[in-house]
Amino acid sequence: MEALFLLVPLSIGIVFIAIWLFFRMSDSGQFDDMIGPALRILHDDDRPEINQKSENVRPDGDG
Amino acid sequence: MSAVLCGSPQVVPGCFHCGLPVPLETEGKSWQVLIDGVMRPMCCPGCQTVAQCIVDNGLCDFYSTRKWFSVTAAQETLIPPELQLYDDAHTSAVEQAGQTTTDPAMETCEAAFSIEGIRCAACVWLIERRLARLPGMCSINVNVSTECLHVRWNKTVCKPSDILKSLREIGYAAYPFDPVRHGEQLERTRKKLFRQLFIAGLSMMQVMMYALPVYLATDGTMDEAMTSLMRWAGLLLTLPAICYSAQPFFYGAWINLKHRWLGMDVPVSIGIVAAFGGSVMATLRGHGDVYFDSLTMFIFLLLCSRYLELMARRKAASALDNLHHALPASAWRMPGYPFCRDTELIPAAQLRADDVILIKPGDAIAADGVILEGTTTVDVSLLTGESQAQSKTIGANLPGGAINATQPIVMRVTHASADSTLSVLMQLIVRAGQGKPQLSLWADKVAAWFVGGLLLFAVVVFFLWQWIDPARAWPIAIAVLVVSCPCALSLATPTALAAATDRLVRRKILIVQPHVLETLHRATHIIFDKTGTLTVGKPVLQNIETLGIASPEWCLQVAAALEVFSAHPLAGAIVDAAKDRSRQQESDLSPLAASCVNDVREVAGQGLEGSVDGVLFRFGAAAFVEKLAGYSVTAQAAVGVTSIYLGSRANWLARFDVADGLRSDARQVVSHFRAAGKTVILLSGDQQAVARHVAEALGISTALGEYLPEQKLAYVQALQGDGAIVAMVGDGINDAAVLRAADVSFAMGNGAALAQMHADCVLLSGRLSSLSEVDATAAQTLSVIRQNLTWALLYNLVAIPAAALGLLNPWLSGIGMSVSSAVVVLNALRLRRIKHKSGDGIEAATGALVTSPSLRTSSM
């Protein structure tokens, strides 16, 4: 049972880390569009060179 | 994967790209493109080129994931020249509007555009891939839910117009993002509320984990140290919920108290503070009850209902969006007019009064103005919902937001675009959304008393329980505070009204004063004006009486052939009737269309003379035709009808009866109100006989004609003196005084005169049937409000005593309260649904208006 005295504070710490993470994600705009990314993942580019190019011009994932 | 996603477009035989039927192989030509290894048919070289371009660029995936065919020409909307406006020289204009932000150090520009027509995954993909090809693009992000495109680019290598042009190439119309339009404020609030909700949820779940062991260990197996640990854990985990998530309640309560008003946030905040304070004390002292679990759950559930309400409000703003597209972003100014006809393209926001602008056919009119040169027809359907294009000539007023359909015109601006009709319209809508109707004010007042009483009651309950069982006093008092739901009471009316207003705006019915729905529902008398209200307000051909051997159709065609040359209002009636007939008979062209009409001469006040296929005809007043025909016929003057005669040398041919036509929906509206048990009265300034004639045709029992405006006013006031509640329907301009005097007034919409309109409700659609729609909505809204209030009352009557008796603990109270609010909001949202049986084309019109008004009218 003594382990709980360590584990409970630890879990509280983790919750606060989770809250901090959530704020960061929220600030980065991750929750702004809840539909688009799900659609976007369906696509493959059928030409590798275009793939590279388009990735070069979209560097910031959070934008 | 592509096989799975291949939707319906592929199986329909037709153009693979746009879905139009593929023409039969004429002259051995056909168009096709190799897509995914299959030769696909194309309807035209255009589609072939586009499809080939998509394939060549390696964007084949577009076809496998799209859900719709590509847009065809009929849906195309944006006019290319205005794209140039956003080039570097003019970016300032965009910046002024606050849409672009420039980072000087990085040489990059950031802007947001609203994109019309994002429908599926393929759209997002196509837009992002296409823009990624432009030089200097830093980031592209399409937000599907807000239909908004955020781009950042290097302004030295790429121009904003390139972005818009690229979008246009792939078939999307983009507009500079308008912060007002998308309710940025609303979006920020939503985002914050979402975060608060999330934190509250997280906190609730964690606290529950540490509350559960204490609940389970009822037999005292848990030692003191462990209990204390659990309490401290609960306390720490409740902190984020209290400090962050509960902010809206504290803030609301603070605002309420500052304004000396007891709103619903006050007991909620007191409940939260009391529960938290009590729990903290218990934790510190090491004994007593803690309510961290109930508290977090309460905050979470309450935020849920708030979030729901906010989303409902956001939906309610959606109807506004359509209107915002109407004013064009640019205008062709003629600075040297009238000496020089050079034009320059300027942003519409820079237009000032007295500027002279050129409006090309197909362009939207950027501001209100007066025509200086040219005759054209304009489409005002976006402003009024009227689909028929109106003919305008020199001196006529044009409302901003209308579409110039046929001819180029030169116009002098009278109001800058910010003061244009469309802007006024939008301000009216915004204003309408802010007003609070009586019922709502009453509910707020009741809620305030309710809260005051409740606080007292909670104190009384606390002391009573202190006397009965001190250990339970605290939780029971908190439960009483929390379980009561003045929110349901306060929310009952405004949410219902917001939903109803939204529904009406989407049907082109603008509620200016908030009391309209209540009052119309209670009204006992409905008074209609005649001209322009029950009638169309312009002459319509009623009857053709042949006086000779010629067929009525032939006579009509001859008359129309002559009248084409006349600008007289009656001429329009004849020409329209002739067009209607030939359309009905499906004869492709009128038989006389090709015939030769010459020597047409207009004799002022008399009529027209001219020869058709070499035969001389006269068309006009009886006396005028008599001179040509050589003998007279007995003229029968019917009530309210103007007769025009057609004759040739020594022959009378026909009499045309023209009268102000009844609106097609007038009869239905009148019977609707009669069925609802309201007294329908026709009150007109026109001749008594005419008024009676119209009233009889529509089944109105009381018809009063020859009333001057002040007599009308006196009549309405007399009715009101007898206790009647009067609803008045007029054209909104001539009857200003009587409209203001009536308990509730309706005006038939008219784009140009909107700002001067004195009515509580404007029927922008220009259709009388909107009135029965308003009435139906009013009845439905009031019944929803009644349901909501009943529910709120019942809930509080049951829940508060239950809590006071100690049957509810705080967390159960929290659930009860949130569910109660949610029921009210969801019930109100039902009002937004438009029943489809009466949805004849308005819905379609609202959409179509934005996309292709010019094309629809150009076919006329």
Chai-1 contact restraints between the chains, C-beta under 6 A:
chainA,res_idxA,chainB,res_idxB,connection_type,confidence,min_distance_angstrom,max_distance_angstrom,comment,restraint_id
A,V8,B,L229,contact,1.0,0.0,6.0,A-B,restraint_1
A,V8,B,A233,contact,1.0,0.0,6.0,A-B,restraint_2
A,I12,B,A233,contact,1.0,0.0,6.0,A-B,restraint_3
A,I12,B,L236,contact,1.0,0.0,6.0,A-B,restraint_4
A,V15,B,Q206,contact,1.0,0.0,6.0,A-B,restraint_5
A,I19,B,P240,contact,1.0,0.0,6.0,A-B,restraint_6
A,S26,B,R195,contact,1.0,0.0,6.0,A-B,restraint_7
A,D33,B,N143,contact,1.0,0.0,6.0,A-B,restraint_8
A,D33,B,V144,contact,1.0,0.0,6.0,A-B,restraint_9
A,D33,B,S145,contact,1.0,0.0,6.0,A-B,restraint_10
A,I35,B,V144,contact,1.0,0.0,6.0,A-B,restraint_11
A,I35,B,S145,contact,1.0,0.0,6.0,A-B,restraint_12
A,G36,B,V124,contact,1.0,0.0,6.0,A-B,restraint_13
A,G36,B,V144,contact,1.0,0.0,6.0,A-B,restraint_14
A,L39,B,A121,contact,1.0,0.0,6.0,A-B,restraint_15
A,L39,B,V124,contact,1.0,0.0,6.0,A-B,restraint_16
A,L42,B,A121,contact,1.0,0.0,6.0,A-B,restraint_17
A,H43,B,D61,contact,1.0,0.0,6.0,A-B,restraint_18
A,H43,B,W125,contact,1.0,0.0,6.0,A-B,restraint_19
A,D46,B,G58,contact,1.0,0.0,6.0,A-B,restraint_20
A,D46,B,C60,contact,1.0,0.0,6.0,A-B,restraint_21
A,R47,B,G58,contact,1.0,0.0,6.0,A-B,restraint_22
A,I50,B,G58,contact,1.0,0.0,6.0,A-B,restraint_23
A,S54,B,A132,contact,1.0,0.0,6.0,A-B,restraint_24
A,V57,B,A132,contact,1.0,0.0,6.0,A-B,restraint_25
A,V57,B,M137,contact,1.0,0.0,6.0,A-B,restraint_26
A,R58,B,S139,contact,1.0,0.0,6.0,A-B,restraint_27
A,D60,B,S139,contact,1.0,0.0,6.0,A-B,restraint_28
A,G63,B,S139,contact,1.0,0.0,6.0,A-B,restraint_29
A,G63,B,N141,contact,1.0,0.0,6.0,A-B,restraint_30
